[in-house]
């Protein structure tokens, strides 16, 4: 690992705030839950130099894992899979929704003998990562790990394989009836309000 490429937690947090990745307020998440913080990881990927540094940090723990394919869920995982694969000198793939389900398309192939690293921008419930892992498990490829920019669960997510996150945060989320920000009357921001 090139130590000049690593960043400390406070540097990453400041970078995320400066680039509009980490927002504070009262947000409705795509899951329907409410949260005082919102992550828009695509904002950091607008800047190739930041993307290069952060994806190197995602790749480094898996340098000796024999990864030959890196895959992420569309849309957030496309740039990440490409950049992490570039660092690992591996093939970059992505899965996307087709007929309401995640699928490997566009002529992408995987199977026995492939060693796959799954990447994602942010993990909340782990649903997208689990969908990707299921696809590649059915193809009998070996999942060697998961690497994410942000684990917003405080490290409580378990995919049954090594998980690495560039930044681990414990961001609370609440169902609407129990949301303290709703009780305080803080205006709710929807993903569409953020251009999503």
QUIURBEL-V818701 format. One line per field, one symbol per residue. phi: phi as a letter, one per 30 degrees, with the letter a starting at -180 (. if undefined). psi: psi as a letter, one per 20 degrees, with the letter a starting at -180 (. if undefined). A space follows every 50 residues. Layout:
phi=???
psi=???
This chain:
phi=.dddcdbdedddedddddcidccclbbcdddjdcbdbbcbdeddddcedd eddddddddedcdccidcbcbbddcddddddddddddchbdcbbcbdbhi bdbdbiidbaaejdccccbadbccciedddddddeddddidcdclbbbdb cdcijddbcibecbbdbcbccdbbdedcddddddideccceddcic
psi=pohiiqqqghggggghghjjgoqqcoqorhiirqqiqppmhhhhihohgg ggghhghhhgijhjjkpippqqpqhhiggggggghghjlrqprqqrppki qpqoakjqqqapipopppqqgqpfijggghgghgghghikqpoirppqgp ojjjjipojjrpppqhppqnoqqqqghjohhghijppppqhhijk.
